[in-house]
């Protein structure tokens, strides 16, 4: 009888330990399994919510920040070393201002609704409107990611979890009507944090890595970013640029 009682106790202990392990594994799987994503629209919605929310972003009236960056030639020499102040006002129409200095020369790029111009030491520059518009559009497009992806002119494809710089990430591929550029954007599987992107343009390939993000009033913005030229297989060829964003202020 004592032997049987001892055996029963051992069996009960084994069953208890086995049950506890099973519960622990179930809980662990529930807490580590990434949220389900089935479509590009599912992913973009989750990413926008994790980044601060599109409705809230569209309600921003003013945003300003400092952008310091270096552009490098293929041989590693510096092409541009610049600090820009960006100021955007959407309270009445669209007003955007980008200013910077180079030595004793002061530049200012201004948009007031459809009127776009640039000044050099206060004098109007002869740079074409199209060139100025492209520069402003590029700056505000990247700043507005991921919200600028949610457009009627965009075609989005979700490719599941893919490798991005040695880690698994959600891959979202986006193209836009009237543009040949192909954007591949990457997001952390569980938190949907923006890791970076790879873009194919008409004349080059660029890999951009978000080295550091910052939170401002519940929004996620880039803090530090590095850009590389790559080949068509995403293999790095050389460092093209590094960016440092600071002094974000939004209203």
N, C-alpha and C positions, 0 to 999 in steps of 0.2 A: 504493500500500500504506500509506503514512504517513497519507494522508487517511482510509482505511478504519479504521486503528487509532485515529486521533483520534476518528472518529465512534463507534466501539465504546466508547471510554472515556466519551464524553459520554452515550451511551445507558445504560451501566452506572451512571454517576453519577446520571442522572435516575431510573433504576429504584431505586437505593439511597435517594435522597432521598424519592421517592414512597412507598416501603415504610416508611421511618421515620415519615413523616407519618401514614400509615394506622395504624401501631401506636400512635402518640401519641394519635390521635383515639379509637381503640378503648379505650385505657387511660383517657383522660379521660372517656369516656362511662360506663365501668364505675365510676369513682370518684365521679361526680356524679349518676348516676341514682339517685333515691330507691328504697329497698327496696320491693318490691311489697306492696301492701295491697289485699286483695280484699273483705273483710267488716269489719263493725264489730268483731267479735270479734278479728280479726287486728290491727286498729289498737289496740284497747284493750290487748291483750297486749303489743304493742311499747311502748306508752306506759308501762304499768306497769313493764315491765322497765327502761326508760330512767329511770324515776323512782325506782328503788330496789328494786322487786320486791314483789309482794303478800304472798308468804309471809313475807319479812323484816318487812314493815310490820305484819302481823298478830301478829308475835312481839314487838312493842314493848310493854313493860310500863308505862313511864311516859314522858310527854312534857310539857314545859312550855315556854312562850314568852311574850314580851311583845308586846302588840298596841296600838300607838298609832294613833289615827285621828281624822279630822275628818269630820263629816257637814255638808253645806251645803244651805241652802234654795235655791230656784230663783233668787232674787235675789242669790245669792252670799254671803249672811251665814251665819255659823257656827251650826249647830243644836246640835252636840255636839262637844266637844273632850275626848278621854278617852284614858287609858292603862290598859289592862287586863292583869292577870297571869292567864294560863290554865295550869291544872295538871290533867292527866288521869292517872288511875291505873287500869290494867286488870289488875293483878296478882291481885286478888281481887274478882271482880265488876266493877262499873263505878263509879268515883268521879271526879267532875268538879267543879272549883272555878274560878270566875271572880271576881276581886276587883278593885275600883277605888275611887277616891276622887273626890269633888267638893267642893272646899273643905274644910270640917270634917266632912263626911259620908262615912262608909265603907260601901261596899256589898260584899256577898258572896253569890254565887249558888252553891248547893251541890247536888250530886246524889250520893246514896249508894244505888246500885241503883235501886229504884223510888221512893225518897223524895227529893223535890225541894223546896227552899225557898230563900228569899232573906232576908238580914238587912240591916238598916240601923242602923249603929252598935250592932250586937249584938242588936237587937230584931227579932223575926220580922216580915217584911213580909206584907201581905195580898194581894200579887199572886197571881193564880190560877196553879195548877200547870200548866195548859195553856200559858199564856203563857211561863212559865219553861222548860218543856220545849221549846217551839218555838225559843226563843232558843239554848238549848244545842245542839239538833239542827242549827240553821243553822250555828253556829260549827264544830262537829265535822265536818259534811258537807263544807264547803269545805276545811277543813284536810286531810281524808282523800282529796281528789281526787288522782289519778284512781281510787283503789281503791274508793271508795264508789259508783262507777258500775258495778262488777262485782257486780251484785245480781240475785237472782231476780225482784225487783219492777221491774226496769228493762227498757225496750224501747229498743234501740240501732239507729241507722241511720247507715251510712257514706255520705257524699256526695262522696267523692273530694276533689281539690284545689280549694279555693275561695278567693276573696279575703278576707283579714282585715286590715283596716287597711293596705291597699296592698301586701300580700305574699301569696304563695301559701301555703296551709296545709291540712292534712288537717282536714276538718270531720266531727265526730261529733255527731249529734243524739240526745238521750236524754230520755225521759219515764219517769215512775214511776207505778205503780199507786196510785190514790187521790189523785193530785196533777195539777193542770192545768198546772203549770209545764213549759215546754219549754226544755231546755238545749242550746245549740249551742256545742261546745267546739272549740278550734283548736290544732293542733300543727304544729311545724316539719316540713317534708317529709322530711328525712333523719335528723335527730337525735331527732325526736319530742319536743322540748322544748315545754312548755306555754306558749302565747303569750297565752291569755286565753279569755274566753267571753262569750256573749250569752244572756241568759235572758229569756223571756217569762213573766210571772206574770199573775195574774188582774186586776191593776190598773196594771201598768207594765212597761216594758222597760228592762233594764239591760245596759250594755256594760262589761265589766271587763277591763282590760289588765294583764298581768303585766309591770311595768316592769323588775323585777329579781328573779332567783331566787338562792337560796343553797343550798349543799350541806352537809348535816349527816350524818356517818356514812354516806355513800353515798346518802342520800335527797335529793331535790330539793324544797325548800319555797319558798313565796313570801317575798320580802324586801320588795319595794315593789309596791304595786298601786293602780291608779286606776280609779274607777267613774264612769260617766256615765249619766244618763237619756237614752233615745233614743226616737224614734218607731218605728212598726212596720217602717220601712225601714232601721233601724239608724243613722239620721242623729242625731248628737248634739244634745241640747237644752241640757243644762247639766251642770256638774261636780257629782256627787252626793257623792262621798267619796274620800278618799285614805287609804291604810293603810301602816303601816311595822311590819314584824314583826322581832323581834330576840331575842337570848338563847335560841335554841332549845337544849334539852337533852333527850336521849332515852336510855332504857335498855332 
